[in-house]
Structure formats: C-alpha cells, structure tokens
Amino acid sequence: MRGIGAAAVFAALTLVVGSPRPSAQNYSQQSLDRIFRVEFEVRADPQRPTLSGYVYNLESGYSADRMTLLIERLDASGRVIGSSTTWVLGGVPPGNRTYFSARVEPAASYRVRVNGFDWVGRGGGS
C-alpha cells in the first residue's frame, strides 16, 4: 500500500509541476551553437581582465533560464590552459539577448560557450 501512495504523490507532483524541459546536457555543442550566439570582448587589465558581452537566444519559443557560460582561457597556440564559469543573470528571453560580465585570469585569448541552462515558459514569459 505504501508504494501506491508514493506513486500517487509522484504522479500528482508531475501534473502540478509539469514535465521538465531539456537542459544543456541534452544538446551537442553544434546544436547549442544553432540555438545561442555569444558575443564578447575583453577589457584589458594586467591583473584581472573583464570579459563581457551578450548571449542571444535564437529560439523563438522558450526563455533560457539559470544559464551558465563556460569561459576557457587559451594560450597563444589555442590550447586550453584553464577555465571558469559565470552565470547569465535573469535568463535569456526568446528571440532576444542578455548581458553578462565576468572577471577572468589573463590569457592570450578566450572562448565562451553555453555550459548549462533550463528552458522555461512559452513566448515571452516564464
């Protein structure tokens, strides 16, 4: 009888909360590159440069919420020498963009990619 009660609670929660939308780990990098575009620049500072820019959500149906970006530090030959992550505050609305900024360690260059996110809402809301 106890198992039936737990199953009923789980079923009720699923109906109330809804089915979760896929998150970034369900996508290949090529797919993410078709859904999101990241533009950034680095403000030079010998001790702690600042990397800032915009993430564009090219998906017209859902907002991307709880998004993190992977920032890779590259040496002069393009090899990864370190990495960090940063949050994109406020989510990225469908068909729109959101600003981000992060302090980074010095490097010859940087690569920024979407690291994780959750789809929420439909249209412009969440």
C-alpha positions as CSV (number, residue, x, y, z in Angstrom):
1,M,0.0,0.0,0.0
2,R,2.9,2.3,0.8
3,G,4.3,2.1,-2.8
4,I,0.9,3.0,-4.2
5,G,0.8,6.2,-2.0
6,A,4.3,7.2,-3.1
7,A,3.4,6.6,-6.8
8,A,0.3,8.7,-6.4
9,V,2.3,11.6,-4.8
10,F,4.8,11.4,-7.7
11,A,2.1,11.4,-10.3
12,A,0.4,14.4,-8.7
13,L,3.7,16.4,-8.5
14,T,4.4,15.6,-12.1
15,L,1.0,17.0,-13.1
16,V,1.4,20.1,-10.9
17,V,5.0,20.9,-11.9
18,G,4.8,19.6,-15.4
19,S,7.4,17.7,-17.4
20,P,10.8,19.2,-17.3
21,R,12.2,20.7,-20.5
22,P,15.6,19.5,-21.6
23,S,18.7,21.3,-20.3
24,A,22.0,21.9,-22.0
25,Q,23.5,18.5,-21.3
26,N,21.0,17.1,-23.8
27,Y,22.4,19.1,-26.6
28,S,25.6,18.7,-28.7
29,Q,27.8,21.8,-29.0
30,Q,26.8,22.2,-32.6
31,S,23.1,22.2,-31.6
32,L,23.8,24.8,-28.9
33,D,25.6,27.0,-31.4
34,R,22.4,27.0,-33.6
35,I,20.3,28.0,-30.6
36,F,22.5,30.5,-28.9
37,R,25.1,33.0,-30.1
38,V,27.7,34.5,-27.7
39,E,29.5,37.8,-28.4
40,F,32.1,39.1,-26.1
41,E,35.0,41.4,-25.6
42,V,37.8,41.6,-23.1
43,R,38.7,44.8,-21.3
44,A,42.4,44.6,-20.6
45,D,43.7,44.8,-17.1
46,P,47.1,43.3,-16.3
47,Q,45.9,41.8,-13.0
48,R,42.2,40.8,-13.7
49,P,40.8,41.4,-17.2
50,T,37.0,41.6,-17.5
51,L,35.1,39.6,-20.2
52,S,31.7,41.0,-21.1
53,G,29.1,40.6,-23.8
54,Y,25.8,39.2,-24.8
55,V,24.1,35.8,-25.1
56,Y,21.5,35.7,-27.9
57,N,18.6,33.2,-27.7
58,L,17.7,32.3,-31.3
59,E,14.9,30.0,-30.1
60,S,11.6,31.8,-30.6
61,G,9.5,29.7,-28.1
62,Y,11.2,29.4,-24.8
63,S,13.3,31.5,-22.4
64,A,16.7,30.1,-21.3
65,D,16.9,30.4,-17.5
66,R,19.6,29.5,-15.0
67,M,22.2,29.8,-17.7
68,T,25.9,29.3,-17.1
69,L,28.7,30.0,-19.5
70,L,32.0,28.2,-19.8
71,I,34.9,30.6,-20.2
72,E,38.1,28.9,-21.5
73,R,41.4,30.6,-21.3
74,L,43.6,29.8,-24.3
75,D,47.4,30.1,-24.8
76,A,48.9,31.6,-28.0
77,S,48.6,28.2,-29.8
78,G,44.9,27.9,-29.0
79,R,45.2,25.3,-26.3
80,V,43.0,25.5,-23.2
81,I,45.1,26.5,-20.1
82,G,42.2,27.0,-17.7
83,S,38.5,27.6,-17.4
84,S,35.8,29.1,-15.3
85,T,32.1,29.6,-15.3
86,T,29.8,32.5,-14.9
87,W,26.0,33.0,-14.5
88,V,23.9,34.9,-17.0
89,L,21.7,36.8,-14.6
90,G,18.0,37.0,-15.4
91,G,17.8,34.4,-18.1
92,V,17.7,35.0,-21.9
93,P,14.3,35.7,-23.4
94,P,13.3,34.0,-26.7
95,G,14.5,35.9,-29.7
96,N,16.4,38.3,-27.5
97,R,19.7,38.8,-25.7
98,T,21.1,39.2,-22.2
99,Y,24.3,40.9,-21.0
100,F,26.9,39.1,-18.9
101,S,30.2,40.1,-17.4
102,A,32.9,38.2,-15.5
103,R,36.4,38.8,-14.3
104,V,38.9,36.3,-15.7
105,E,42.6,35.4,-15.3
106,P,44.9,36.8,-18.0
107,A,45.3,34.7,-21.2
108,A,46.3,35.1,-24.9
109,S,42.6,34.7,-25.9
110,Y,39.3,33.3,-24.6
111,R,36.5,31.0,-25.8
112,V,33.0,31.4,-24.3
113,R,30.2,28.7,-24.7
114,V,26.9,27.9,-23.1
115,N,27.6,25.5,-20.3
116,G,24.1,24.8,-18.9
117,F,20.5,26.2,-18.9
118,D,16.9,25.3,-18.4
119,W,14.1,26.0,-20.9
120,V,11.2,27.8,-19.2
121,G,7.9,29.3,-20.2
122,R,6.4,29.8,-23.6
123,G,6.5,33.0,-25.7
124,G,8.0,35.9,-23.6
125,G,7.2,34.7,-20.1
126,S,8.4,32.2,-17.6
